[in-house]
Amino acid sequence: MSDVEIQSDDLKRGLGFLDVFCIAAGAMISSGIFILPGLAFSRAGPSVILSYALAGGLALIGIMSVAELATAMPKAGGDYYYITRSLGPMIGTVSGLLSWFALSLKTSFALFGLSEVIHLITGVPLLVAAAPLCLIFTVLNIIGVKEAAKLEVALVIGLLALMLLYFITGIGSVRIMQYKPLLPYGLNAMLSTAGFVFVSFGGLLNVATVAEEVKHPQQTIPRAFISSVIVITVVYAALLFVTVGILPGEGLSGSMSPLADTAGIITGTAGYIVMTVAALLAFITTANAGIMAASRYPLALSRDNLLPPFFRMISSRFATPIAAVAVTGILIFLSLLLDLDLLVKAASTVVLTTYVMSSIAVIVLRHSGLQNYRPTFRVPGYPWLPGIGIICFIFLIVDMGLATIEISLGFILAGLVIYLVYGRVRSQQEFALLHLVERIVSRDLASYSLEAELKEILHEQGQTAHDEFDKLVQKATVLDMDTPCDRLFLFETMARELSEKLSLNSEEILAILNEREAQSSTALSDFVAVPHFILPGENEFHILLVRCREGIPWSEAHPSVKAVFAICGTRDCRNMHLKALAAIAHIVQHRTFEKRWLQVKHPDQLRDIVLHSERKRFL
């Protein structure tokens, strides 16, 4: 029992770039190239190569948004986590369950291919072969994500080597005449087939779901995302170029083993066996990565109280989500009962839907005004690139056909029911859309909880490298004046607050403040004032932040000061005094400072503006 106790639900960070790349690549290289080309060729003819290339290009556009979100919020659950924090728990529940089902279906597709190969070799019935395989991968992922990733790296490297061998031995036998006509069924057939094969790139989402277990996710995740989709798109195109150019159309159309059939033509039985082995490796990598990734969705939903706490049970021995992995394994096995063609379409549709919501999430978060949304990777060409992606993804979804859309709507309805019955009364998750609406309608709708959560993530990731000034700001008192006041009233209020930290009483502090102001005005501009003075004694230094939206009549020259940074310290802290003045001067000169200072609602957000400012740190 000690191995399966519920402990802290934090997960180990043990995955490096090669691990993450291979998890993504391994999840993509499987049925998408070893089974789907035959089915896709029957729809698009030789233009199937263009369909795969188009799907890869669109996947790259979609994954840009996911990469931005993942570097800002590298947490288990991937796209579910981002969508919940941006669009709300209701949409997040639907998205999380959809993605869980999609990756489970895709993994089931890989197990189908693996079981089919075993059936051809041994005659063992498909479901009989699939059951122990599903159990093996489930147990492996319970033992540990690092162990599962090590297997993934070895398998993917071996798989890519076999694919390179296939391309080298086959390129000289390609007959260009087999590409004529390139578009036998028209342009629309090529476009719709791109949607059909989009599931081949669904493995990209796998990386996002295990982001919490990635070392240095700010750099590792975008590099692994972008490199994996580019490499796999090139691999797909190269393999299809050989396959379509060698295997006759009547043999390729509908073939369930197109690469092995082509290898048989090139080198005979030996080639057929080698590519069958490659297919086995591919199906193993996808099944392994699929269970690893899919299981993180129920874990994340449970953390947010949108699914029962059972799903966030973490093994005390292996630090893996044992319950979520086990239930995912069962779901994958049951998915083998579905029709193959429908399974592919449903999985592709859900992956496309996820990319649509991820792109929308980026737009919402960018315009929400959240101070602590700080991705280290940003979508290039914003907002055009995610906008184009949304339009293309919706087009491909519609082109899938009514039956597939109905299945997706069924999943959406199931998600809504689960949220309304279970999650709605248990989850109080704040989301970025509230902040965006709040800015539009000028009403108080959101609190500081999402900012605090994002701030904690920044702290976990080590993005907030603080110097002495930052540490002082973290402890500083923040005053948010809701009503108009004059400078005397402000000084009296500041004196009372500082007297609780200093050995001086409020009257003594007030006298010092007034005396310092009489010597020369401490207003730096019409917006900012920095009253600062020397304290008696030693080893004392304090900062106090003040906002007054109505403005403080500081002097005739500065009639409406809205930001006040009070600094006081003993003479032995003179160096810190100068650093603080320099830091404040740098912060308030930023072109967006005044706008952000007035916009934020919660006092802690004022502190965040200072902490996250772009300035030189004295570390």
N, C-alpha and C positions, 0 to 999 in steps of 0.2 A: 504493500500500500504506500510505502514511503516514496516509491518512484512516481506516483501519480497524484501526490498531494497538490492542493491549490496553493501556490505561492505567489510572490509578486509577479505581475503579468508583464514585466519588462523582458525583452528578448535580447539575446547576445548579439553583439556587432562583430561578426566574424567573416563577412564576405568582402573580398577585394574586387578589383576591376575584372580580372579574368573570370572569377566566379560569377559575377553579375552578367558579364557578356555571354558566358556559356549557358546560364539559366535562360536568358532571352533567346539566344540562338537555338539552344536545344529545344525550347518550346515551339519554335517556328519550324525548324527542319524536321518534318515528320510526314504526317499524312498530307500536308500541304504540297509536298513534292513527290512523295512515293505513291499516293493514291489519287489525289485530286486532278493532276494533269489530264488523265484520261477522261474523267467526267467533264472537265472544263473544255477540253478539245472538242468534245461532241457538241458543245454550245457555241464555240467561237472559231473553231478551225485553227489554222496556223497563227492567227492573231492572239492566241492564248498567251503568247510571250508578252504582247503589249498589255494584256489584261493584268498579268502578274506585275509588270513594271509600273502600271498605273496604280495598282493596289499598294505597291511598295512606296511610291511617291506620296500617296495620300496618307499611308501609315506614318511616314516621316513627318508630314504636316501635323497629324494628330498627336504624335508622340512628343512634339515640341511643347505642346500645352501641358501634357502629363509631366514632362521633365521639369518645367517651371514649377508646377505645383509640388512635385516630389522634392525639389531642393528647398522649398519653403517649409514643407511639412513631411519630412521623411518618417512616416509612421506606418505601422502594419495596417493593411486594408487598402493601401494605394488609392485608386480613384474614388472608392467609397469615402475614404476619410476626407479627401479634398472637396468632394461634391457636398458632403454633409456640412462642412465648415463654410461653404460658399452659398449653397442653395437651400440648406435646411434639412432637418432630420427626416421629414416625410420623403422628399426626393432622394435623400441619401439612403434611406432604407430600401427604396425601390431600386436604386442604382447598385447598392451593395449586393442585394439578392440576385439581380440580373447578372452582375459580373461573376458572382459565385456560380450561378447556373451555367454561364457561358464558358468559363474555364473548366468546369466539371464536364460539360458536353465535349469540349475540345479534347480534354484528357481521355474521355471515353472513346472518342474517335481514334486516338492513338492506340488505346488498348484493343479496339476493334481490329486495327491493322496488325498489331502484334499477335493477337489471337488467331487472325486469319492465316498468317504465315505459319504459326505452329500447327494449325489445322491442316494446311497443305502438306506439311512435312510428316506429321504424326497421325492425322485423322482424328485427333481429339476434338470434340464439339466446342464451338466458339465459347459459350458461357462457361463450360467446364475449364477451359484453358484460362479464361479471363479472371476467374475467381481467385486462384492462388497468386496470379500476377498482381492483381489489385491489392491483395493482402501484403505482398512483399514490399511494394512501393509505399504503402501506408505505414508499415512498421519502420521502414528506412527513414521516413520523414518524421516519425516520432522519436527515433534515436537522435536525430539532430540535423539542423539545416546545413551545418558546415560539412557533416559527413555526406549528406545528400548532394551538396554542391561539389565536393571532391569527385564523386562519381560522375556528376554532370560534366565537369571539365574534361575528365579522361574520355568519356563517351563522345563529346562534341569534337575534340581534337581528332580522335580516330575517325569519326564520321566525315569531317571536312577533308581529311586525307584521302578517304575512299572516293569522295565526290570529285576531288581534283584528279585522281587517277581515271575516273569515268570520263571526265571532260578531255583529258589529254589523249586517251586511247580512242575516243570517239570523234574528235573534231575533224580528223582527216577523212572520215566516212560520210560526212554530212552532204546531202544532195539538196542544193538550193531550189531545185524545181519543186520540191515538196512544199515550198512556201507560197506557191502560186495556185490560186489567188490568196492573197494575205488575209482579206476580209470576205470570206465566202458567204457569211451570214449577215454582213453589214456592220456598220459602226456601232449601232445600238447593242448588238449581240456582244461585241467586244467590251463595251462599257458595263453591261449588266453582268458579264462574267467576272469583271473586276470585283464587283460586289460579292459574287459567289465565292471567289477564292480569297476574299479578305480575311477569312478565318485563319489563313496561313500565316498572317502577321499578328494574330491575337496574342502570341507569346510575349509581345512587347509589354503587355500589361503585367506580366508575371513579375518583372523587376520592381514595379511600383508597389506591389503587395508585400514584398519582403524588404522594403526600403529601411525599415527599422533595424534590420539585421546587417546593414551595409556599413562598412568602414568608410569614413570621409564621404558621406552621401552627396555633399554639395558638388564635388568634382566627379566622383565615380559614376553617379547615376546618369547625368547627361551624356558623358562620354560613352558609357555602355549602351545607352538608348540609341544614340545616333550612329555609332559604329556598327552595332548589331543589325539595325534595319538596312543600312547601306550594304554591308557585307552579304546579308541574306538575300537582298534583292538582286545583287550581282550574281550570287550563286544560283538562285532560281533561274535567272535569265540565261546563264551559261548552260545549265543542265537542260533547260527546255529547248535551247537552240540545237543541242545535240540530239535530243529525243525526237523532236518534231522533224528534224532533218534526216533521221535514219529510219524510225519506225513508220511503216505505211499507215496512212490515215485510218483505214479500216481496222487495223490492229490496235492503234492508239486510242481510238474513240471508245470510251467506256472501259478501258483497261484498268484493272485494279492493281497492276504492278508494272506501270509503264517503263520505269528505269531498268528494272530487272529484265523485262522483255527486250529492251534496246540493247542492254549489255550482252544478252544472249546472241543477238545478231552480230555484234562486234567481235566477241571473243569466244562464243559458244557457251558450253555448260559452265565453264569456270567463271566467266563474266556474270552469268545469271546468278551463280551462287554468291559471288562477291557482293553484288548489289542487293541480294536478298539479306545478306548479313548487314549491309549498310542500312537497309530498311529496318531491320530488327533494332540496331543501335538507335536509329532515329525515333522509333516508337518508344523505346525505353527512355530516351532523354525527355521526350514530351510528357510521357506519363509521370516521370519523376518530378519534373519541374511543375507540371500541372497541379499535382496534389499539393506540392509545396506552396504554390501561389494561391490556389483556390481556397485552401484552409484558412488563410489570413482574413478572408472576408467575414465569416461568422465570428472570428475572434474580435475584429474591430467593431462589428455591430453590437456584440455583447458588452464590450468596454463602454459603449455609449448607452447601455441599458435599452437597446432596441431589440435584442434577443436575450434569452435567459442567461444567467451567470454561468451555467454549465459550460457554455462555449468558450469561456475565457480560462478554463482550467489549464494550468501550465505544469508540466512535469518538473518536479523538483530536482530530478536527476539529470534530465536532458535539456531543460529550459526550452521546451517546445510546446505548442498548443495541442496537447494530446487529444482533447475532446473534439476540437474543430477538425483536426486531421482525420480522426476516426470517422466522423459523420460524413466528411467530404469523400472519403474512400467508399462508403456505402452508396452515396449519391452517384458517384462515377460508375459504379458497377450497375446500378439500376438504369442508368442512361443507355446502357448497351441494348436495352429492349426497344429503343426508338428506331425509326426508319432512318437509314444512313443519309439520304439526300436531304431530308427534313432537318436532321441533326446539324448538317453543315450550314444550311441556310439560317437556322435559328441562332447558331453560334456566331455567324458572321454579322447578323442583324444586331445582336446584343453588343458585340464589340464596336460596331459602328455607332450605336446609340451612346455607348460609353465615351467615345471620342467627341461626340456632339456635346455632351454634358460637361466634359472636361474643358473644352474650348470656351463654353459659356462661363464656366467657373473662373477661368483666367480673366475674362472680361469683367465679371462682377467684382472679383478681388482687386483688380487694378483700379477700379473706380469707387471702391468702398471707403477709401480714406483710412484704412487700417494702418497704423504706424508700424506694427510688428510683422506685416507681411513683407518679408525680405528674401525673395528667392535669389540664389546665386547665379541661376541661369534664367534668362528671359527670352520669350518667344521673339525671334527676329521678324522684322516686317510687321509688327503689331500696329493696328488691329487687322490689317488686310489678310495676313496669313491665316489666323484662326477663323476669320470671317469666311474666307474662301473654303476652308476645310469644312465648316459647318454646312455650307450649301452643298458641297460635293457629297458629304456623308449622308445627308438627308435624301439626296437624289438616289444614291445607291440603295438606301433602305426602301424607298418607295418602289424601286425597280425590282426588288426581291420577290414581289408578288403578295397577294392578299393572305394566303395561307400562313406565310412566315410572319407577316405583321400581326395576324390574329394570335399566333403563339406568343409573340412578344407582348402583346396587350394582355394576354392571360397572365404572364409573369408579372407585369406591372400591376395588374389587379390584385394578385396574390400579395405583392409587396405592400400595397396600400392597406389591405385587410390586416396584415401582420402589424403594420404601424399603428393603425387606428385601434386595434384590439389590445395590443401589448405595449408598443413603444411610446405612444402619445402621452400616456399618463406617467411614464417613468423617465423620459428624457426631457431635459430642459436646455438642450444644446443651442447656444447662440450661433448665428451664422451671418456671413458677410452681406447677404442680400438685405438684411435688416438695416445695416449701416448705410447701404446705398439708398434705400428707400427713405431712410431718416434724413439723408442729405437733400433729397428731392423735395420732401413734404415739410421739412423743418419741424419735425415732431420727435419726441423722445421715444424710441422704439427699442434701442439696444443698450446693453450694459457694457462692462469692461471685461466680461468673462472670456470672450474670444481673443481679445488683445492679450490677456494674461496667459492664455493657453499658447498662443503663438510666441509670446515672450519666453515662456518656459522651454519651448522647442529650440529657440535661438540659444538659450543658455545650455541646453543639452548638447547642441551641436558645436559649441565653442565659438559661435559667430560673434559673440559679444565680448571681445577682448577689452577689458576695462583698465583704465589707468587710475591714479589717485583721485583725480577730479570726478570721474564717473562713480567711484565708490562713495564719495561724499554726496553726490547727487542721489544715489540710491537710498541714503539715510536722511536726506533733506526733508524738511517740512514743506508741504505744498499748500498754499492758500489760494482758493478760487473764490474771488469776490463777486457775488451775484448782483450786488447793488452798487450804485455810484458812491464814491468816497473821495475825500480830499487826502492830501499827503500826510497831514497830521494824524488823521484817523488811521491811515495805513501804518504809520510809524508806531502808533500806540499798539496796534494789533501785532505788528512784528515784534515789538519789545516784549509783549506778554508771551509770545511763542518762544522767543529766544531765551527768556529768563528761566524756562524749564530745563534748558540744557546748560546754562552758564551759571557761574557763581554770583553774577550780578542780578539785582532785582530789576523789574521792568522800568522803574523811574530812572535808574542809572543808565540803562540801555537807551531809553528814549532821549535822554540828555545828550548822549554820545552821538546818536543819529542826527539830532538837530544841529549839533555843533559841527559835525562833518559836512552837512548839507550847506551850512552857512558859509563855510570856507570856499566851496565851489560846487556848482550843480553836478550831481551824479547821473544826470540824464545823458545817455549816449546819443539818443535820437528822439524823434517825436513818438516812437513806439516803445523804446527800451530805456530803463534806468538801472544802474548798478550801484546802489549805496553800499559802501564798504568802509570798514573801520578797524582799528587795532584794539585788541583786547589786552587787559592786564594779565600777568601770569605767564604760563608757558604751556606748550603742547596742546593748544586748543584751536580748532578750525571748524567752522560750520557754514552751511549754505542754506538759504531759504528762497523758495520760488513762489512768485505771486502772479496771478492773472486777474485783471479787471477788464472785462469786455466793454464796460461803459467808459473806461478811460479815467485816469487820475490826473487832475490839474497840477502838474509837477511844478511848473513855473510859467512865466509869461511866454517864454520861448518854446516851452514844451507843454502845451495845455491838455494833452490826452495820452498819457503813458499807459500802456496796456500790459507790458511784461516787465517784471521787476526781479532782479537777481541780487539778493542781499548776501554779502560776504563779510565774515568777521573772523579774525584769527590773531593769535599772539605773535609777538615780534620774531620768535624763533621759527615761525611758519611762513616767514616772508616769501620764501621761494614758492611755496604752494599758493600763496596769495597772487603772485604774478602769473603763475600757470593758470589759475582759475580765471583771472581777468582776460588772459589771452584766449582761453577756450571759449569763454562767453562771447568775446568779440567775434570770433570765428563763426560761432553758431548763429548769432543773430544777423550776420551778413548774408546768410544763405537766402536765395531769392524766394523760397517758399516758406521761410520761417514764420512770417507774420500771418499768412493765410492759415498755416497748420496750427499755430498757437491759438487762434480764435475759433477754429473749427472743432477741435477735439472737445469731447463732452466730459470725460472723467478726469479728475485731478491726476491720477496715475499716468494718463496719456501725456500730460505736460512733462512729467519726468521722463517718459519714453522719448519724447522729441529731443531732449537734451542728450540722453544716453545713446541714441542712434544717429546722432548728427555726424556728418562727414567732416572730420577734422583730424589734425595730427594728434596721435596719442603718445604720451610720455610714459612708455612701458618700461 
